[in-house]
Amino acid sequence: MLTQEQLGFYDRNGYLLVENAVTEDQLRELRRITYDLIDKSRDIRESNEVYDLDEGHSTDAPRLTRIKLPHKQHPFFWDLLKNSAITDVLTDLLGPDTLLQTSKLNTKAPGGGAAVEWHQDWAFYPHTNDSMLAFGLMLEDVSEDNGPLMAIPGSHKGEILSHMANGVFCGAVDPDDPLFDLEKAVSLTGKAGSMTVHHARTLHGSAPNRSDRPRLILFYECHAADAWPLLGAGSYIHSLGQRRLWEDLQERLVTGKLCLTPRLEMVPVSIPLPPAPDASSIFKSQKSGGAKSAFENTSV
Ligand SMILES: O=C(O)CCC(=O)C(=O)O
């Protein structure tokens, strides 16, 4: 359970670092499953429904940017979210009724694993209210040199910046946007087993992995059950049809019950359209959409 101090910190800053979010046994199992999944990517030649391959990926040296939807690749990832200390942090921050929006395991390979340009998750999936957050569970130690998550304190209370470039939604802010103040950025480093939490409106990003160690972070993106997607990355639900939508909601329910009366709040919404030429992941949107990099030519 979070302390009043932690709750206050999160409310003011829009991010939080929780140490020892999982037990040693849970961490060991998470790593075993993850390295096994990475191993199974060796003979994959193109990104597919499970893996996003990084440049230079080969049988001898697997290099991934992401394992997609880990909670669908192994039940342990789902059980952990539903039944652990992470579940308590979730309900402390979002209330008793919560859903998983999506999960991903971002695996920055040593020596260059891709940067994630600065963005606000909210820009990808505006909802009827912003009771939404992302957990980032560190499966290996995260230090300044292996591409830690970085966040701008308090940005969750500010504007949603433009994530457009060249007339398309590129999923990143322009580093030259006067509303973007990189000077304020903080790095969220920690020991394996620590967990970051960031609000869906918090500006965040991460540099390439410049170390010789992997950077493995398991992200769970969750929302209160009364936050319903408008359009964008969450809007796949509109294509499911009534029956499949109903099943999908049950499948993603983490705690409590579904809520069929969305809470409508005065939140800033900009529809993330038109899509970048390849909008299949944030990495692809940022690259194919021509996002300007905030990390090139810096030593961050
Ligand atoms: O992997 C990271 O460092 C950040 C990931 C992220 O922000 C995202 O995938 O939306």
The ligand as a MOL file (V3000), in Angstrom:
LIG
                    3D

  0  0  0     0  0            999 V3000
M  V30 BEGIN CTAB
M  V30 COUNTS 10 9 0 0 0
M  V30 BEGIN ATOM
M  V30 1 O 10.5500 2.1290 -22.8910 0
M  V30 2 C 10.5570 3.2920 -22.5160 0
M  V30 3 O 11.5550 3.8060 -22.0100 0
M  V30 4 C 9.3490 4.1790 -22.6190 0
M  V30 5 C 8.1780 3.4880 -23.2110 0
M  V30 6 C 7.0190 4.3510 -23.4590 0
M  V30 7 O 6.9160 5.4560 -23.0040 0
M  V30 8 C 5.9460 3.8400 -24.3130 0
M  V30 9 O 6.0980 2.7600 -24.8890 0
M  V30 10 O 4.9070 4.5410 -24.4160 0
M  V30 END ATOM
M  V30 BEGIN BOND
M  V30 1 2 1 2
M  V30 2 1 2 3
M  V30 3 1 2 4
M  V30 4 1 4 5
M  V30 5 1 5 6
M  V30 6 2 6 7
M  V30 7 1 6 8
M  V30 8 2 8 9
M  V30 9 1 8 10
M  V30 END BOND
M  V30 END CTAB
M  END
